[in-house]
Amino acid sequence: MKYEVAVRAEATLGEGPTWDPVAARLIWIDILGSRLHTYDPATGRRTVRTTPQHIGAAKPRTGSGLVLNLRDGVALLDPDGSFRWLHHNPVPGRRANDAAVAPDGSLWAGTMHYDETPGGGTLSRVSADGSVVPVLDDVTVSNGTGWSPDGRLMYYVDSPTRRVDVFDHRDGRVTNRRTLARIEDGAGYPDGLTVDADGCVWVALWDGAAVRRYTPDGRLDRVIGLPTPRGTACAFGGPDLTDLYVTTARVGLTAPDPLAGSVLVVPGAGKGLAQPAFAG
C-alpha cells in the first residue's frame, strides 16, 4: 500500500482527522497553530478557520456544527460561526489533546500538560448537557481513543507508555485495563488511532514514520510506511470509508521534510467504521 498526498500543508502539529459523512469532507486540526481545517476530496476545496485557543480535536454534532476540545475546555461551534462553552475548566499549563465520540454520543476528551508532566493529563467523558465524568486521571499524553465495532471494548493510548491499551466498556465506564500491543524501542511512540470494520486497530507512530494495524488479539499484521517521521493520527474516510487519512507534524524537527505537516491518504487501505456524532 502506498500513500498519496491529500493536502499539502505545513501544519505545526496536524492532528485529529475525522470524516464528516453529512458534508462528505475531512475535518482535521493544527493543535499549536490554532487552526481548524476541512478538505473535500471530491472537489479539492479546503477551508481554514482560526480557533480562539489551541485545539485538540473537532468532531461533528448530531444536528449540525462541531464540538471542539480546546485548551480550556469543550465548546460548541455552530454553522453560523457562533461559539459557546459547554464545559469551561482552565488549568494553568494544561491543554487539550485528542478526543473521540463514543457509541452513546458522548465526547471522550483528553488533556496533557504542555511540558508533558507525568500524570498531568486526564481523559474525561463529556455529555451533551455539559456534565463531565472523569475516566482516567494519571495520564501523561492522552491520545488515541476508539471502540470496537460492537462497542464492548475501548482502545486507548497514553503515548509515553509505548502501549495501545484495551478496556472492557459498558454504559460509559471502562474496566479491566490490559495491553493490546507494545511498541518496541526505536519504532516510535503510539499516537492517534482508529478501529476498522474488522475490529483491527490502526495506530499512527510519532517518530516512527509509519501506521500500523493490529488485530483484535494484538498481532501486528500490516505496516504502512510514511515519508515523514511524525505521523500523528489516522481515520477512514471517503464515500465508502475505505481511504485511510493520516495527519502529520513538523514541530520539533530541526530540518522538516517537504511533507511534514501535510495530510496523507492511502486509498483502499481497508474498511472503516461509521463514526457517531456528538449528541449535542
Buried (B, 14 or more C-beta within 10 A) or exposed (E): EEBEEBBEBBBBBBBBBBBBEEEBBBBBBBBBBBBBBBBBBEEEEBEEBEBEBBBBBBBBBBEEBBBBBBBBBBBBBEEEEEEEBBBEEEEEEBBBBBBBBBBEBBBBBBBBBEEEEEEBBBBBBBBBEBEBEEBBEEBBBBBBBBBBBEEEBBBBBBBBBBBBBBBEBEEBEBEEEEEBBBBEEEBBBBBBBBBBBEBBBBBBBBBBBBBBBBBBEBEEEBEBEBBBBBBBBBBBBBEEBBBBBBBBBBBEBEEBBEBBBBBBBBBEBBEBBEBBBBBB
